[in-house]
Amino acid sequence: MNVMLISPPIMDVVGGQLRPVGVDAERECPPVGIYSLAAVLRDLGHDVTIVDLVLEGTRSIAGFQQQLSNADLVGIAATSMAWPTAVDVIQQIRALRRDVPIVCGGIHPTLFDRYVLSRFPVQYVIRGEGEHALPALCESLAGKTHLGSVPNLSWIDDAGALVRNQVGPMIGRQDLGAIPLPDYASLPVDGYKCLGIESSRGCAYDCSFCSTPYRRRWRALSAEAFTDRLELVLAEINRATSGCVHIVDDEFALNPVRATEIARLIRNRNLKPRLLFDARAQDLLYGGFIDSIADYTVCLLVGAECGYDEGLDRVGKGSTCATLEGAARELAKAGIADRVDFSFILGLPWESKDQILSTVRFATHLFATYGVHVVMQWYRQIPGSRLWEDARREGLVHESMYDGYGFFRDLYLFRTSCRLHPRDVYEIADLTDQLRALAELQGRRRPSIVHHFPTPIAHGFPRDLLDSEDGSLQNLRAIAHLGERARLKLEGVRS
């Protein structure tokens, strides 16, 4: 079977033009899922075309019309942030071919399979992991099995009824090791900064803001199996501009004993990987882990989230400020603090200005005392998290709000979570700007304190207009208007 697999980038309007944004603008790492599924299908004898629109930096499939004309099935995988581009791609496919079946996968279609099948011209949705489901769908479309036997599949039967097949067993740790490595052989040299690899899936925790699938369901390759796979990926590392391997796990060191063993095996095999990975602060405190992995660490992200214990408790991270500071201290002792980013979230739904300022001050303390880098980003309502589900139950958000471009500029969505007065947001930004300016006096190689000002506030409440009383009232009326529009949209969807 000829299968076309498409990976749409996250896009938004920048400088008046629709462009890739965030990590997709940086082309940091290939979409591991698409390249892994391509390898699975090719091993089974299928012909696969990868349409990596992240690599191409576009939403257009115009350069792939010949491959589309030969396709028996088109698969599109998307996160919620990339879903508007996926919708765009679906429309392009249907303009060129009305007959080819389309299957959607990834976290957004998984969460909203009913909505996707009812609103868009696609035939199938695979909920959850696709390594077994997608080959089974190909078998069914070839007439060898019935659609009802395909695990994880949602589809519309001949009578127009939605059918949701039973979800198959999760892929276990042994099966993870048997999945072919991502098929990077087709990647052009210098296409991405890093090559991606996974050592585990899911997470043992359930942070309230997190939309990661398979929370509380963590499965990991053995240290030996992962190191074997890492060695194979390193054979292709010349394709990456940075020569780095990104371990794409939600939390690489969730079992620090295993992670330390991986570092030992890397050293024993005389491998020289340059690694990027995420780790929790408490796992970094496991004796010997930081020292064992330090030589191979290019960038480490620590999800710190809050700078006050009440916030950390409400997030559910399982850490405290003392834990975060202890990790920063140990990273400084190991001499790799300048390779570490502590990531903080500002504007969680319950947060006051004083609580946010506590986070800013604590983050600055970690930088000033231990030399770690600090990234502060404002919370956004991303589907799948417990906070998002709470907001949906309150009628504040709906999956239809993610069909079109503009998430990063959407003032209404931003205000459903952050209720601070815009002047307070600017005050917090002023403080972070002053702290960043002081940090830059030290002449570091890369920014030591990074703060991403919320675009919806910048666009909806321009500072010069906000400073005038008339402008402030005008913008507050605009907020009310946006809320009314959103309410009417929700009522339309429900009807």
N, C-alpha and C positions, 0 to 999 in steps of 0.2 A: 504493500500500500504506500502511496505517496502522501506523506504527511508534512504539512507546513506548520512550524512552531514559531509564534511571534511573541516578542517581548517588548511591550510599549514602554516608553520612558515617562517619568514624571515631568509634566510640562506646565508652564504658566506664562502669562504675559510679562515680559521683561523688556523695558525700553520700547514699548509699543508693538513688540513682536512675540509670537508664541515660541518659546524656547524650552529646552530641557533645563530643569532647575535641580538644586540640591546635589546629592551624590551622583545623579545621572548627568548633570552638567559637567561634573568632574571626571566622569567615566572611571570611577574608582575601582570597580570590580565587575566582572561579567555576571549576568543573572544566572546564578548557579543552577537554579531549578530547571530552566529551559535547556541548558547544556547537558545536564544530567539526564533529563527525559530523552533528549536526542540520542544519547549514548545507549540508553535502555532499548529504544526502538530499533536502532541500527543493529544492535546485537541480535535482535529477533528477526532481522532480514528486511525491515522496512526502509524505504528511501525517505530521508528526512532533509528538509530545507529549514535552516535556522534563519529567521528574519529578526536580527538583533537591532531593533530600532534605537536602543540605547546607544549602541556602538555607532550607528549611522547618525545619531543626533537629530532625528526627525520623527514626525508622525506619519509620513507619507510611505505608502507601499508601492508607489509608482515604479520603482526600480525592480519590482519582483512580480510583475504581471505575468511573465511567461511561466514562472514557477507556480503561481496561483492557478493558471489555466490547467495545469497538470495535477493539481492537488485533489486527493480523495477526501481529505479531512484537514481542517485548519484548527489549530489549538492556540488559544490566547491566554496567557497567565498575567494576572494583574493584582497589585495591591490596591488599597483604596485610593492612594495618592495618584496611581497611574491609571485608575479606572476611566477618567475622562478621555485619555488618549486611546484606551481600549475601545471605548464607544466610537470614537472617531475612526479607528481602524475597522471596526465591524461595519460601519456605514460605507467605507471605501470598498470593502470586500463585496458587500451586497450590490454596489453599483457596477461591479465588474462581473460577479458571478452570484446569481440568485440560488443556484442549486447546491453549492458545496456545503456540507454540514460543518457547523462551527461548534467547538467545545470550549468552554471557558473554565479556567481553574485559577488557583491562587486564593489568597485569603479573602478578597472582596467577594468574588462569586461564591466562595464557600459559605460566607456569612449570609449572603442574600440570594441564594439560588432561586427561590420562588420569585423574587422581584426581577431578577435578571431574565428568567425565562418568560415572564409575563410582559416585560417591557421592551425587550430587544430581540432582533431576528437571529437568535441562536437556538440550536437544537438541544444542546447538552451542557450540563455543568458537572464537573467533578469536584466533590466536596472533600477537602483534605488532601492527603498524599496521593500522588498520581502514578507512582512507579508501577503499581499493579493494575490500577484502574484504566490508565490510558491504553496499554497493550490489550487489555480485555475489551475495551471499546472498539479498537481496531479489528479484533477478531469478530466481534458481533457485526460490525458494518460490512465485513467480508462475507457474512452469511453463515458463519461457523457456529455461532451461539445466539441466544436471545438477549435482547437488551436488559431484560430483567435479571440476568446473571452477572451484570457488570457491577462490581462493588463501588460504592461511593457515588454512583451516578444519579443525577436528577434529570428528568426528561419529560416530554409531553407525548402521551400516547395518541393513537389514531382517533380516539374519541375526544381529544382535547384536554384530557385530565393530566394533572401533574403527578408524576410518579417519582418517588424518592426511594431508590434502592437502599438496602441495608449497607451501612458503613462496615467495611472489612476491618480485620485486625490491624492495629498500627504496626508499622515496620519496626521490628525488634532490632536489638543491637547487632545480632549476627547477620540479619538481612541487610542492615545498613552497610556492612562491610562487603556484601556481595553485589551491591549496586555499582554498575560501572562508573568510573570517574567521569566528571564533566568532560565532554568532547571538545577540548580546546584546540585540537589539531587544525580546525578551520579558522581559528582566530588569526587576524593579521598581526604581524609584529608591531608592537607599540600601540595596539588598539586600546588597551586598558592599563591603568597604573599597576594593578595587582592581579593575581590569579586567585580565585576563591576555592576553598575546600571546607567541608564540614567534618567535625569530629563528633558531633552530637546533634540531637534534635530536641526541641522543646525546652522547658525550664521547670525546675522543681518548685518555683514560687509563682505567685499570682498577684503581681503589683497592680494596684487599682488603675493606673494610667496606661498599662501596657496592652497593646493589641496583638502581641505575639501569639500565634496559634500553639496549641498543645502546652498551655500552662499547666503546671503540676503533673506533667507527663514527660519526664526527661529520660532520654535513651542515649547511650554513649557507646561509641566504638571502644574496644580495648586499646590500651596504650600501644601495643604491638601492631594491631591492625591499622590504627591511624598513622603511625609512623611509616608503615609500608606505603600507604597511599600518599602521604606527604612526599616521600622520596620519588614517587612517580610524577607528581605535579612539578617537583623541582626540575625534572628533565625538560619541562616546557617553559621554564621561568624566563627564558630570553624573550618571550612574547610580551612580557609586562615591562612597562617603561621604568618602574621603580625597582624591579627585581624582587618584589615582595610577595608574600603569600598572605592572604587575608583569611583567617579562620572565621567563618561566618556564623558560628554558633551564637546563640543568645548569650550564653555564659560559658566560655571555654573552661574555666577553672572551677566549675560547680562542684566537681570532686577533685579537690586539690591533691590528693594522693595520686590519682590517675594523671593529672596534669604534670606533676613533678616527675612521674615515671616517664612520661612522654619526653620531657626535657632530657632525662638521663639517656634514653634511647637515641635521641638526636645526637647527643655528644658521643656516645659509644660508636655510632655509625659514621662519625666524622662528617655529618651533614652541616651545612652552613646556611640554614634558612634565615630570611629576614621576615619576621612575623608581625602581623597586626591582629589583635584579638581584644575581646571584652572580658572583664572579670569583676566579681563583686569584691568589695573591700574586705569582708571577713575571710574570703578565700585567700586573699593575698597575705593574710597574717599566718597562714599555715607555715610551720617552720621549714625553711629551706626552699620554698617554692620560688620566691622572687630571685634568690641567688641562682637557682638552677636555670631559670628561663631568661635571665637578664641579658646574656650575650646574644640572644636571638630576637630580642624584642625591639622592634622599630617604633611601634606605637601601641599603647595600651589605653583602652577606654574604661574608666570606672564610672558606673552609673551611680552617682552620689545622690542626686535628685533634690534633697532638701538640706538646709543648714540648721535645722532645729529638730529636736527629737520627736516632738508631737507630729510634725509633718512626716518624718520617716516612718513613724508607727502607722499613720493613716495610709501612706503609700503601700506599706506591707513589704518593704525591702528586706526586713530582717536585720537591719544595721542601726547604729546610733552615730551621733557625731563623734563620739570617742573612737568608735570603730573606724570611721573615715579618716580621722586624724592619725590613728595608729598605722593605717595602711600608707598614708602619705609619708609618715616618718620612716617606715621601713623601705619605701621606694627611694627616699633620699639617701638612706644609709647605703643602699645598693648602687647608688650613683646613676639611677635611670629616671629620676623624677622629671627631668626635662623631656622625657619621651612619653609622659603620661598625661592624659586629659581626664580631669574630673568633670563630669557632665551634670549640670543642675537644671531643674525645671522651675520656671517662675510662673506665677499666676494660676496655680491649681485652684479648682472651684471653691475651696473653702478658705483660700488665703487672703489675709488682710495685707495692707501695705507694710505694716510692721513685720509680719512674718516673712514677706518677700525680702525686706531689707535684712532680716536675720540671715537669710540664705546668702545674700550678696556679701555681707560682712564675713560670714564663715568661709565662703569660697575664697575671698581675698586673703583671709588669714592663712589658708592652706598654701596659696601661692607664695605669699610673703615669707612664710616660715620654712616651707619645705621645697619650694621651687617647682611644684607641679603646675601644669597648665589648667586653666579653668574655662569651661564653655557654659554659658547661660542662655537658655532658650525658653521662650514662652510656650506654655501648654496650648496644644491644639486638640480639638475634638476629633479623634481618629476612631472610626468604627472598630468594634471588637473588644474594647476595654470595658472594665466594670463601670468606670465613670461615664463612658459613652452610653452604655446600656441604661444607667440611671437617668441620663438626660433624655434618652428616647422615651422612657416610661413617663417622664414628665411632659412629653410632647414638645420638647425643645428642638430635637434633631430628628432626622429621618434619612434613610439611605438614598432617597432621591436627591438630596442636597449634594451628592458627590458624583453626579452624572456629568456635570459640565466643568470646564476649566474655571479656575479662580479660587481654589481652596485657600491658597496662601494670602489672598487679598480679601477674603470674605469677612466683612465686619460683623455680620449677624452671628456667624458660627463662632467667631472669636469671643463675642460678648456673651454667648451662652455659657461660657466657662469662667472667663475673667470679668468680674463685676467692678473692678477698680475704676475710679474716675480717670479719664485720660490724662489729666494733669498729674495724677499719681504715677502713671506709667512713665511720663516724661521725667518726673523727678527721679525715679529709680534709674532710668536710662542716663540721666546726667551724672549720677553717682558712679555708675559703672564706667562711663566715659572718662571721668576723672581718675578712677583707679587704673584703667587701661593706660592712660597717658603716663601715669607714674611708673607703671610696669615697663613701658617701652623705653624709658630712660635707661634701663639696664642693658639695652642692646641685645636682647635675646634673638635667636635665629628665627623664631616664629612667634606669633602673638601669644602672650601669656594669659591675657584675660580677654575672652571673646564674648560679646553680647550681641545677640540678634534682635534688633528692635522689631516689634510686631508690625508688619506691613499694614494690616487693617487699620491700626491706629494712625499710622503715618498718613494713609490715604483718606481715612474718614474724619480725622481730627488734625488737620495740618496745624502746626504749632502757632504760626502767625495768626491763623483764624481763631484758634482756640483761646488765644490770649485776649480776644475781644469778647465782650459780653454777648453781643449780637451773634457772633460766630459760634459761640458755645451753645446758645439756644438753638441755632439753626442745625447744628450737628446732632444735638439731642433729639430734635424732631426727626431727623433722618434715621436715627436709631429706631424710633417708634415706628416709622414707616417700614423699615426693613423687617421688624418683628411682625408687622401686620402682613406683609408679603409672604413671609415664611409660614405664618399660620394658614393663610389661604392656600398655599402650595400643599401643605400637609393635609388639609381637608380635601383637596382635589385628589391626592394620592389615595387617601382612605376610601373615597367614594368609588 
